[in-house]
Amino acid sequence: ALGRSSEEHYQNIGGGTMDIKLYGWMINELNLSRNELLVFATVFSMRHDGWFKVSRKEIHRWVRISPRQISRIIQNLSNIGIIEHRVLCDDETGCYAEFKIPEYINQIAEKFTPTE
């Protein structure tokens, strides 16, 4: 189990080709509910520089909460500034969500995340 220490490395959730990592700083610094923490950790684990796509289906695959609840959590995380979120639509792929991790969150991550 993941302790309250920021020095804890991480706990892997899921499996397959990608692991979702829960870092101690996510618990200690962000003050999120359990489901908010799981959704944030999923999005954070899939991050790239700049904006990146993550579908509710992908998040659901990892955290097993309803797509409606995922949408509410994403909106809340966006409202409090822990993620940036936008919905884009085009003729080729339809509508999809893109996310960006704010710089201050990346700075917290760099400060507390051990080098792997």
KAZI-V48288 format. One record per residue. SS is DSSP state (~ for helix, > for strand, _ for the rest). PHI is phi in radians with two decimals (none if undefined). BURIAL is # if it has 16 or more other ideal C-beta (glycine too) atoms within 10 Angstrom, else .. Layout:
ss->[SS:SS]
phi->[PHI:PHI]
burial->[BURIAL:BURIAL]
This chain:
ss->[_:_:_:_:_:_:_:_:_:_:>:>:>:>:>:_:_:>:>:>:>:>:_:~:~:~:~:~:~:~:_:_:_:~:~:~:~:~:~:~:~:~:~:~:~:_:_:_:_:_:_:>:>:_:_:~:~:~:~:~:~:~:~:_:_:_:~:~:~:~:~:~:~:~:~:~:~:~:~:_:_:_:_:>:>:>:>:>:>:>:_:_:_:>:>:>:>:>:>:>:_:_:~:~:~:~:~:~:~:~:~:~:_:_:_:_]
phi->[none:-1.37:-1.44:-1.53:-1.38:-1.20:-1.40:-0.98:-1.24:-2.95:-2.08:-1.42:-2.15:1.56:2.93:1.33:-1.53:-2.44:-1.93:-1.62:-1.92:-1.79:-1.66:-0.97:-1.12:-1.13:-1.30:-1.35:-1.70:-1.74:0.89:-1.77:-1.22:-0.96:-1.19:-1.07:-1.06:-1.14:-1.16:-1.05:-1.05:-1.12:-1.10:-1.07:-1.19:-1.70:-1.18:-2.39:-1.11:1.29:-1.45:-2.56:-1.57:-2.54:-1.59:-1.04:-1.08:-1.12:-1.11:-1.03:-0.96:-1.59:-1.85:0.97:-2.06:-1.11:-0.99:-1.10:-1.16:-1.03:-1.05:-1.12:-1.14:-1.01:-1.09:-1.12:-1.06:-1.19:-1.08:-1.60:1.46:-1.50:-2.39:-1.87:-2.48:-2.59:-1.97:-2.08:-2.28:-2.54:-1.18:-1.37:-1.94:1.39:-1.71:-2.64:-1.71:-2.17:-2.23:-2.53:-1.56:-1.05:-1.01:-1.15:-1.23:-1.05:-1.17:-1.07:-1.04:-1.12:-1.18:-1.88:-1.52:-1.18:-1.25:-1.80]
burial->[.:.:.:.:.:#:.:#:.:#:.:.:.:.:.:.:.:.:.:#:#:#:#:#:#:#:#:.:.:#:.:#:.:.:.:#:#:#:#:#:#:#:#:#:#:#:#:.:.:.:.:.:.:#:.:#:.:#:#:#:.:#:#:.:#:.:.:.:.:#:.:.:#:#:.:#:#:.:.:.:.:#:#:.:#:.:.:.:.:.:.:.:.:.:.:.:#:.:#:#:#:.:.:.:#:.:.:#:#:.:.:#:#:.:.:.]
